[in-house]
Every structure is written in C-alpha cells, then in structure tokens.
Amino acid sequence: MFETYLNKVKSWVSHIDYMAMGWELVILVLAGIGALMVHRTLGRYLLASTSSAGERTFKHITLRSLQRVVFPLSLLLGALVGRAILESMKVDVTLLNFAVPLMLSLALVRFIVYVLRKALRPGPAVKAWENFISTAIWILVAMHLVGWLPEVVRALDAFGYSFGDIRVSLYTLLQLAVAVGALLVMATWLSTVIEQGLSRSEFISPGVRIGLVKTSKFGLYTLAALLSLKAVGIDLGALAVFSGALGVGLGFGLQRIASNFISGFILVFDRSIRPGDVISINDKFGWVEELRARYIVVRDRDGVETLIPNENLITTEVINWSYSDRQIRVKLQVQISYQDDPEQAMEILLQAAKASPRVLTDPPPAARLMGFGDSGIDLELRVWIHDPQQGVANVRSDVNVAIWKGFKEAGITIPYPQQDLYIKEMPS
C-alpha cells in the first residue's frame, strides 16, 4: 500500500506545472498578507475598545473569539477566491487543493483550543485535551490528503450490531463521542458567555440573573444532547420506549438529585434566598456566596464554606436575616443587685452601646428593665446593626466590655446566684 501511494506522489511530482505552481504561490502569498492585515486591524480595534470602555462587553467577547480564527479563515477565504480565479483561467490548482484542508484544520484547531480554555478550568487536563484534539485533527487531515480516510471509515463501520431499527457501530460510537464532547463544550462556553454578559447588567437583580443562567445552561445542555443523537443518525422516536423505562428507573435512583435541582429553580425564582443574604439554618450561620444547581454555598465567620442541599432550604425552617432589609436587633441581657440603682445602670447600658461603631443610632439603642429575678434585677440592652454578615458576636463583645467598665466605675455589681437556706430542725 505504501508503494502505491509513493508511486502516486512520484507521478504527481513528474506532472508538476511550474507555471501553475507559481500562480498558486502568488495566490497564497497575497492571501497571507491580506489575512495578516485583517488580523492586525481587528487586534487594534479590540485594544482600543478595551482601553476606552474599561470592561469586556458581550460584543468584545464575541470579537475576541473571532480573533482566534480570523487569520486562518481569512487565509482560507483568500485561497478559495484565488482557486476560483485560477480554475476559470484553466490553470491547475493542485497545490491550492492541498492547502485548503490544512487552512481549515488550522482554523478548527485554534477555535477548539480557545473554546476549551474558556469553557473549562485551567489545568493539566485541559492541556492534555488540547494536544489530543489537535493531534487527532491533523491525523484526519493527513489521512484525507493521502486517501486513507474512506477506507478507515469503512473498517470502523464494519464492526457493529443492530438493535431493532438502530444500528450501532464503532464509527457511530466515535461520531457520538465527538458530537457529545463538542456540543457539550460549546454549550458550556456559550453559557459562560451568557453569564458574563448578564453579570454586567445593572437592570437585572442577582436572583433573576442566576435563574436566567441556570435556565440557559439547562436548555443548552438538553439541546446539545438531542443534537448529538441526531448528528449520528439515531432516530429519537425509536428511543421513546427505552428512554421512558430508563426515566422511571433513574427517577427512583436520582430522586434526591432531581428534588435538589428543582428546589434550586424554586429558590431562584421566588427570590427567598439570594447571593449575599445572611441566613441561619439548623446550627449553621453565614452568608450565601453562591446558588448552584444542586446546593448553595454558605460561608461563616471562620471562613468555612458549607454546602447545603437546595431541598433542605425548602423543607426546613430558614432564618433570613436580610430578606427585606439588613437591619437586625441584638439583645444583651445583664443583671444587677437589688442594692444598685436600675435607672443609673440603664443609663450606663445606653452609653455602652456607643462602644461599637456598628451599632446604629437610628433606630436608637434602648434599655429595658425586664423583671426581678431570684438573684437581682434583670436588664436588657437592645441595639440595631445593619451588617449581620460581619458577625454578631463581635458586637456583643464590644458592648459587654463597655458595660463591665461602666458598672465597675459606678460601683454597680453583677450578683452571683443566691439561695437562702433555712434549717427547720437541728439534728439531736
């Protein structure tokens, strides 16, 4: 087989039309110069728009995506136009026929690498996939140029089995894997672009923004899966019965996952919990950092991030400290002895409230006499703060220290628990 292709190459070399090759080289050089000018013009425009706007808009992201492939595509367009002109002049275009697939492959490789880097997190896996995909594309181009590709396709398609009206072969599985991978990566990239565009909108609230992003992701992934099956020639109608049985089985096995997923949409669209809200659920207290498809991320004052399933937020009582506004009231209880003046102690409590700069003056702090206990008089200081995400314990600490100092200066004592013991009868 190798000798056959070697003879073809020798025959092609022996029939080279050097005049035609000269024209083809001129076409390639002119196409290269034109592509370089287009690439540099677009680059200067992007640089000017970035420096003037100061931010990356949706238009900027789109142009940046096109810049990755504008050079090989411009080169390809120039080569195609030149080839059409030479063919109209009855000039041999063998070299251009050889160069066109290479240019198309270059554009495809650069676009795939760009999409992978934008859709997936940077890491060794992304680099490995870039190398693998680039190598696979160049191997396919090489097989196409030497004429091996049809034979390889026939060999892969020969190994297969039929399931009713559906025939599955190695070639079909390979097509399905490529289609699923490409469409899922494209869906991830498009959802990222949509999310970046929505994040800069000043007219959309964070909750609605997250809802739109989740809906777009779900729609794009569903469309990618359906297009992948359609691309390899699988009849979606023939899969109806199988998918129904599979759906029932997965419904029992993935019931909790589906519940969390649906609960996530409910939380987003009823806006009961939003990013930045301060919440308490069970023994967890913190502010919401992210709303994900299956869970929310709650960060506490210790920097610990807790992942709480969305279903728990629907079925469990949740305290949202910032649902309507962020102002909350903090209560501090203290007790003084019966020998002290409660009015003087209440004045000291009001002065102690000023010890923390986070305590609001409107509404003003309030001191109340709550009752008469077994060991002393029960007092309560009530203060308001507007930033519960910064913590409540530190406000209590600052005010309690100021109360202790004020009581100590005024000679007011905090009583110990006291009990009076009466002995009715002495042992003989």
Secondary structure, DSSP 8 states (H G I E B T S, - for coil): -HHHHHHHHHHHHHT--HHHHHHHHHHHHHHHHHHHHHHHHHHHHHHHHHHHH-S--HHHHHHHHHHHHHHHHHHHHHHHHHHHHHHHTT---HHHHHHHHHHHHHHHHHHHHHHHHHHS-SSHHHHHHHHHHHHHHHHHHHHHHHT-HHHHHHHHHHSEEEETTEEEEHHHHHHHHHHHHHHHHHHHHHHHHHHHHHHT-SSS-HHHHHHHHHHHHHHHHHHHHHHHHHHTT--TGGGHHHHHHHHHHHHHHTHHHHHHHHHHHHHHHHTSS-TT-EEEETTEEEEEEEE-SSEEEEE-TTS-EEEEEHHHHHHS-EEETTSS-S-EEEEEEEEE-TTS-HHHHHHHHHHHGGGSTTS-SSS--EEEEEEE-SSSEEEEEEEEES-GGG-SHHHHHHHHHHHHHHHHHHT-----------------
